Amino acid sequence: MARDNIIDARRRFPNPDVQGTDGTNAAEFAANRRDSLQLTRARLDEADRIADDLRSRPRVPVVDRPRLARNLGRMVEAAGESQILAHINSLFEATFGAEGAVNALKKRKRYLRLSSEALPPADLPGEYHAGGADFVQLARQWADLKPSAHLPHVDARRQAVLNLVEGTTFDTRARAALRRSETGRREFIERMGDVLTTIEAAVDLDQYFDAACSLRLTATVTEGDYADAGGGFFLQNNTAWHDLRLREPDTFDTPDSDVVGPSGEDGDRHGNTHFLAPKVLLGFMLTPIEMEDPIPYRVEPSLHLVHHDDALVASLLVRFGPDGLTIYESAVAEYRENIEALPDYDWLDMDEHMDHEDARRACDLRLRQRLQAELHLPETPPELHDVEVERIRKALVTQHGPQAARLIDDASSGSSDDWWALWHSLSSDEVRPVVWVAHAVMLSIYRERATGRPRLALTVSPDESRLEHTMVLTHLPRRSAGRSLRLGTIDDSQVSYIESPVGDGYLVWGDEFDLRLNAKFDFAKVLHLLPSNAALELAFLPLGRPSEGVAEAVFKPLFDDRPSAFSPAPINTLAGAILRNLAHAPAGQRLDELLLTDVRAKAEAMRAVVDREEQSYRKGIERLMK
């Protein structure tokens, strides 16, 4: 809920009896305050007109219903999280009466959605209440239950209505923003239509999709170059392919199974963009995940100075200190001789492999038993880790006590109840580290299944097939260089660490795969056919840039988006980036040209495989004539 509303207006202006620090006098302060209060009164008076409009609607616009439910939820949450359910019960009883509240509470999410609750699509039947009068009454009753210390009762009810409609089409400030964006929206729809028309004129898309959606095909991936895409982001674009051919049947095929190909309907669930769909990789959408229950630690600078030519000796130096260097070197030399003496084995033979692992573990145990004896340790030390993990282990022990070593030593063997109890006892939510998950964004061409027409599509996937990229980033690149966090995993466990170069870090639960699965982005894994409402919502979603501060989603473009150029669409949107590219990018770098190049390459490959298979068929049929 926005905080820059009328409730805070008077706090923004100093006492008019006090001279301003910049030389302004009391009269100027009074004039500023008077203007502010006039705007405040005009805004409150406007609330009555908005409430009348909303109450007159037995069915409010579908697009506004999720926002009304969310705004009402945030109003309740602002009173404190500890008694949210009690607040909701009181609100519904005050609005609907004791008997009516029982029934209304069963459908509570239709009226009120908390911030932690998902917002299903607005047009999904039965998810949201439609009556505007009920929303107004709920907002006003909430103002009655929680009176304002700054406003008279009637103005507090008006303010509740303004809070209720914030961001909806009933909010006059939002209406002005919508009018400004409507020009850009129309321009984006028309220009994307021009892109598709140009491609259809150059290539017979019907012929291409007829084959792509009727033949079972496969191809060989053409591996791209693995390159630094800037800001700690690495990418190997493997979306290209060659040797298009008929696919051999597999066990999952049935004689009557359909060949879907690059076709679908708007809103279809799509894990990845179909490899036969002509496409261009626009870039990556980065969405934040706030890590829960992190365990902070700090590696002492001296531990970063510990080095040795033998990595195992370096680990021993970190764990036990430098005094036993001679012992470490002798014990490790013996250990390596024992490992070298192990017989070779067939790694495809499971029994031989298990025997080899048992022998290796026996060598490891003898090493640790020798260290116990020569270092006079009270018990056999736990297994050794690589030097980076040993530094973290040492830091945890120093900061949290000897028991904290178990978080590292037992991380790979599964998490028992007492292990989790230890984790929760040491974790802290005062500062939650944030990681960013990358979702590939594709502009592609699909065939609309119902009409058979080619349609431009936007698809977003956290794990796009045939792409290799940095899926989880521990930070976003900033204009100021030098801050480079690392994300690593403790051995073969699901425990990870996020650490800065100076040694400040956190243990967090979840490896890279878990983090990727936990990424929540409403537009991911769905086929968005332009110009559908969902596709336009994605195209005009306000996005941050990698050089800016924290945002709900950040876009990292991989095409020439001309960020300083003009377009009618908002600058911080996919639509704005695409329109700027189409208008201002040099020849050969426009998205329409890049997409057309891919279309032509795929169409040529398709013609070749169809011609080849038809010739093979004709040769087979000629045997009948003989």
N, C-alpha and C positions, 0 to 999 in steps of 0.2 A: 504494500500500500504506500503510495507516495507520501512523503513526510512534509513536502513544501506546500502545505495547504493553509487554510485560514487560521487554524488553531495556533500556528507558530508565528503569525504575522507580526504581532506586537513585539516579540522577542528579537526581531531582526533590526529594530531601530533603537538607538540609544536614547537615554533620557533627554528630552528637549531642553532641559534646564542646564545641560552640561555642554561646554564648548567641545566641538569635534577635534580629534587629534590632527586632522588634516587642515584645520583652519576654518572649517565650515561653522556657521553660527547656529544658535538655537532655533532661529526662525526657519532655516533650511531644513533642520531636523523635523520641526513641527509640520512643515509643508509635505515632506516625504511621508511622514506618518499619516497625515490627513488623506493623502492620495491612496496610501495602502489600505486604510480603513474604508475608503469609498469603493475600492475594488473588492474588498472583502464583502461589503454589504451588497454590491451588485451580484457577486457570485452566489451569496446566500439566497437572494431573491430569485435568482435563476433556478435554484433547486426546486422551488414550488412548481415552476412551469415544467421542469423535467419530470417531477413526480406525477403531475397530472397526465402528461403524455404517457408515461409508463403504466399508470393505473388504467388508462383507457384501452390498453392492449390486452385482450383476452389471450392472445398468443404473440409474445414478443418475438422479434426476428431470431431465427435459429442460431445465427452466428453470435448473438449476444448472450445466450443462455449459459454457456460454460463460464464466461467472464463474470456474470452476475453471481453464479454459485461460488466461484473462487473468491470474489471480492467479499461476499458475505462471510465466507470462512476465515478470511484474513482479519476481518473486523473482530470476530470472536477470539481468534488466536492472539490478538493484540492485548487482550485482558490477562494473558498469562497461560502457559501451557499446562500448569498443574491441575486446573479444574475445567478443562475444555468441555468434557462430557457434561458436567453439571451446568455449565453455561448454556450449552446447546439445549439441554432439557428445559431449563428455565425460559429460554427464548421461545421455544416451540409451545410451551404451555401458555405463555403470555400472548402469543399470536393466535393460536388455534383453540385455546381452551384445553381443559384437562383431558376430555374425551378425544377431541380432535388431534391433540398432540400425540396420542398413542399411535394412531394410524399414520400421521405425518412423519413421526420418527422412524417408522419402518422404511420410509422412502426418503430418509434424511439427505442422501447424496444428490437427490434431484434438486434440492433447494440450496444445499450448503456443502462445499468441498474444501477440506483442509489442504494446506500446502503440501502435505506428505501424500496426498491422494491423487491418483492419475485423473486426467481430464479426457474422457473418451471423446471421439469425434462428435461435433455438435449435432450432426444429422442422424446420429444413431438413435433409433426409437426407444423411448422409455428412460433415457439417461438423465434428462433434465426437465424441470417443471417449466411450463409455458406461460402461466398467468403472471402478468406484470404486477397486478395489485398485490399479490401475495409477497413478492419480493420487496415492494415498497413497505408493506406492513411489517415484515421481518426486520428491515433496516431501522424503521422508526421505533419498533419495540425494543430493539437493542439499545438505541439511544436512551430510552426510558429506563432500561435496566442498569445502564452504566452512564449516569449523568456526567457531563463535562464540568470540570472545575473552571473553565475559561469562558464558556458560552452560556447564555440563557437557554432554557429548556427548548423553546421553539427553534432557536438557531442550531442547537445540537441535533435536533431531528433533521433539519435541513442538511447539515453537514453529513449526517449518516447517509442520506440519499445521494449526495455527491460522491461519497466514498463507494457506495454501491455501484454506481454507473461508470466509475472510472475506467476508461479504455473501451467502453462500448459505443455503439452508434448514438446513444442518448446523451453522451458527454459532448457538449458543444466544442470543447477543445479538441477532442478526438475527431469530430466531424471536420474541423478545419484541416487537420493532418491528413484525413482521408481524401479530402478534395485535392490537396497538393499531390498526393501519391497517385491519384486516379489517372492523371496525365501520363505519368511514368508507366503505370500498369497497362494502359491502352497501347502505348508505344512499344512496350516489351512484347505484348501479344502479337502486334502487327509485324514487328521485325522478325520474331521467331517464325511467324507464318511465311515471311519472305525467304528465310533461310531454307525452310522445308520445300517451298515452291521451286527455288533455284536448284536444289538437289534433285527433285523429281523431274525437272526439265532436262537434267544432265544424265541421269541414270534411270533405267527402268526398274523402279523399286518393286513393282508388283511381281515382275518376273523373279527378282531376287528372293522376295519373301515367299513366293509360291514354292520354291525349292527349299529354302531354309526351314520352312514350317511343315514340310512333308517328308524330307529325307532324314534318316538317322546318320548324322555326320560327326566326325571328330577331326582333330588337327594336331599338329606338333607345335608346341610353344616355342616361340623365338625369344630367347633370353636377352633382355636388355642389359645395358651397362648399369652396374650398381654405383650410384653417384651420390655425393653430398648435395642435398637440395637446400642447404642453408639452415642455420639455427639449430643444429643437432638433429636435423631430419634427413634420413637416408631413404632412397627410393631406387628400386629396380623395376622398371615398367616392363612387365612380361605379358602385356595384353595382346601383342602381335603374335601371329601364328603363320605357319606354312604347311604345305602338304595336306590340304583339305581332302578328305576321303570319306567313303562310307564306313560307318562304324560297325565292327563285328558285334553280333548279338551277345548279350550277357544274360546272366541268370535272372535279372530283374525284368527283362523284356518279355512281353507276351505278344502273340500274333495280333491282337486287337488293341495293343497299347498305342496311345496317341503320340505323335511327334509334336511337341509344343513349339520348339524353336523360339525365336525372339518375338513372341506374341503375348498379348495379355490385355487385361482391363485395368483402368485406373484404380488404384488401391490394392491390386494384387500383392500378396506377400512374395518378395523376391530377395533371396539371400544374396545373390550376385547378379550382375548384369550378364546376360547371355553372351557367350563368346562370339556368336554370329551376328549380334546386334552391332551395326555401325556405331562407333562411339568415339568420344574424346574425353580424356581424363582432365577435368577442370581443376582439380586440386583436392585438398583435404579439409574436412570439417573437423575441428578439434573441440571436444566437449569435456568439461572438467568432472573429475570424480574426487570428492573429498574423502580422504581415508579415515575410517573410524578406528578408535582404540590404538593409536600409534604409541610406540614406546620410544621416547627420545634417548639419545646418547650423544656423546662427543668424544671423538678419538683424539687423544693427546698428540700435539705436534711431534713429539719425540718418536712416537711409533711410526710416523711416516718416513723417518730417517733410517729405519731398520731395513737393511738389504743384505743379501747374500747370493752368491752364484747358484747355490742349490735352494730351490723354492721351499723344500721341506725343512731345511735348516733355518731359513728365514721365519717360517711359521713357529718353530721352536724358540727362536730368539724373542718373538713377540709374546708367546705364552709364558715362558719361564725366565726371561731376562738374559743379559749377555754373559753372565758369570760362567755358565756351563757350556760355552761355545765348543771347547775341545771335546766334551762328552757328546754334544749333538753331532758333530762332524763324524766322529768315530761310529756312533750308533747308526746314523743314516747311511754311512758307507756300507756297513754290514747289511743293513736292510735292503739296500739296492742290489747287493750281491745275491742275497736270497731271492729277490724278485727275478733277477736275471736267470737264476738257476731253475726256475719253474719250467716244466716242459711245455712245448707248444701244444696247441689244441685246435680242433676244428670248431670255429665259432658257430657253425650251423648245427653242431651236435649239442643239444641242450644238456645232456649228462656231462659231457666233457667241460662245457662252459661252467656248470655249477661246481664241478670238482676244482676247476681253476680258481673260481672265486673263493671257495673255501680255503684253498692253499694261500691265496693272497691275503685273506683276512688273518690267517695264522701268522704270516710274516708280520703283519701290522701289529698283532697282539704281542709278538716277541719283542718288537721295537719298543712298545709302550711299557712292557714289563722290565726291560733293561733300563729305560729311563727312570722308572720308579725306584729301581735298586740303586742306581748310581747318583740320582738326585735326592735320594732319601725321602721320597714322597710317601705319605701315609697310605695311599691306594693307587691302583693302576689308573693313570690319567685317561680321560675320554679320548675318542678318536680325534686326530688332528685335522684341521681344515686348511684351506689355502690362506695365504698371508692376509688378504683383504678381509676375509671372514674372521680370522684370528684377531685382527685389530678391533673389529666390531665387538667380538666376544670380550676382549680385554676392557673395552670402554663400558660395556654393560656391567661387568663385574665391579669396575671402579665406581660407577655411578649408582648402581642399584644393589650391590652386594653379591656374594659368591653364588647364591641361588639363581641369579640371572643367567649364568652360563648354561643352564638347562635349556633355555629358549633356543640356543644354538646347537647344543650337543644332541638334543632329542628332537630337533625340528624335522628330520627326515624319517623318523621311525613312527610317525603318527602322533596326534595330539590327544593325550589322555585328559581326563577331567582335572587332575591336579596341575597338568601343564597349562591348561586354559585358565585355571584359577590363578596361577602365577602370572600369566600374561595380563589378565585383567587387573591384577593388583599393582602392576608396574606401568600400565598404560595411562595416558593422559589425553584428554580432549581439549585442553586449553588452546593448543595450536594443532590444527589438523592439516597435514601436508596435502597438497593437491597434485594429482597427475592428470594428464590430458590424453584422451584416446582419440586416435585419428580414424576418421571415416572417409573412404574414397568417394568423391562426387563425380558422377559421369553424366555427360550430355550424350544421349544416344537416340537411335531411331528404332521404334518397335512397330509391329503391326497390331492395330486395335482388333481384338478378336471378334467383336460383335459386328463391326462394319467392314473389316478387311482393309481399312485405310492406314497408310503410314502416319505415325505420330511421333513428334519429338518427345523425349522423356527425360526426366531427371531421376537418377537413382543414387542412393546413399547407402554404403555398406561398410561396417567396421572391419570386414575381412574379405575384401574384394578378391575374387579368384584371379590367379595369374599375376597378382601384384605382390611384390615383396617390399615392405616399407617399415619405417619405425612406427609401430602400432601404438606404443605408449611413450609419452614424453613426460619427463619429470618437471619440466618447466616450459614456459613459452619464451621464445627469443624476444629480447627487448632491444631498444636502441642502444642501451648501455651494455657494452660487451664485458665478458669476464666471468659471468655467473654461469657455471656449468655443472648442474647436478647429475648424479649417476643413479641409475636404477639397476639393481642386481638381485640375484636370488641366492638364498642360503642353501648350498649344496643341491640336492634333488628334492627340495621341500617346496611347500607353498608359502614359505616365509620370504619376504623380500625386504630390501633396504633401499632407502632414498638418502643420498649423502652428498654434501657439498665438498668442494676441494679442501676446505679447512677442517673437515672432520665432523661437522654438525650433521646429524642424521636421525632417521627414524626407522625402527622395525615396523613393518606393516604386514597384514595378512593378505595373501593372494599373490600368485605369480602373474606373469604378463597375460597368460590366457584368461585367468580369472578376472583381471582388471578389464580386459577387452569385453568379456561377457557382461560385466556389470555396467558397461557404458549405456546410458539411457539417452536416446535421441529420438524424438517422436517421428521423424521423417525417415529413419533408417529402415532398411530391408522392405521397402514398399515401392511399387512402381508408380511413378507420378507422371501421367501423360499430360502434356501441355495442350490447351490452357485450362486444365481443371483447377478447381478452387485450391486443392491441396498443393498442386504443383506451383501455383502462384504464391501461396502462402510460404512455401519453401524458398521460392525465388526472391521474395521481398522480406524474408526474415532478417531483422537487424542483427548484424554480425560484427564482432570485433575483428581487428587485424593483428597479426603476430607482433607488431611493434607497439600495440596498445596494452592497456591494463586488463585485468580480469573481466571476462564477459561470459554470458551463458553459453555462447558458442563462438569460436574464432575460425575464420576461413583463411587457409593458406593456398593462394592461387598458384597454379603451375602453368598458366598461360599469361600472355602479355595483356594485363587488365588495365593498363594506363590509369593508375589511381589518381593522378592529378588532373585528368581530363574531365570534361563535362558530359553528363547524360541526364535525361529527364527523371530517371529512377534514382532513389536514394543511394548515396555513395557507398554505404556500408551494407550492401546487399549483393547477392549473386546476380540479380537482374541488372543492377547498376554496373557491375564488373563486365557482364556479357555485352551490354549495350556500348560501353566505352570501348571495348575491344573491337566490336563490329564497326564503330565509327572512326576509330583513331589508330588502330594497330596497323603496322606496315604490311604490305602485300606478302602473302605466304604465312602470316602469323594470325590472320583472322580466324575465328572459330568456324565460320561457315566454310572456309577453304580447307581447314584441317579436317572437318567432318566429311567434306566432299572427297578429299583424298582417301580417307578410310573407306568410304562407300564404294568408290571406284575399285580399290584394291580387293575388297571383299566380293564385289560383283564379278570381277574378272576371275577370281579363284572359283566362284560358284559356277560360272559358265564353263570353266575348264573341267570341273568334276562332272557336271551334267553331260557335257559333250562326250567325255571319256566313257561314262557309264552307258550312254545311249549307243555309242559305237560298239561297245562290248555286247550290249543287248542285240543289236542288229546282226552282229557276226554270229551270235548264238542262234538267232532265228533263221539265218540263212541255211542252217543245217536241215531245217524242215523242207526247204525248197529243193534240196538235193536228194 
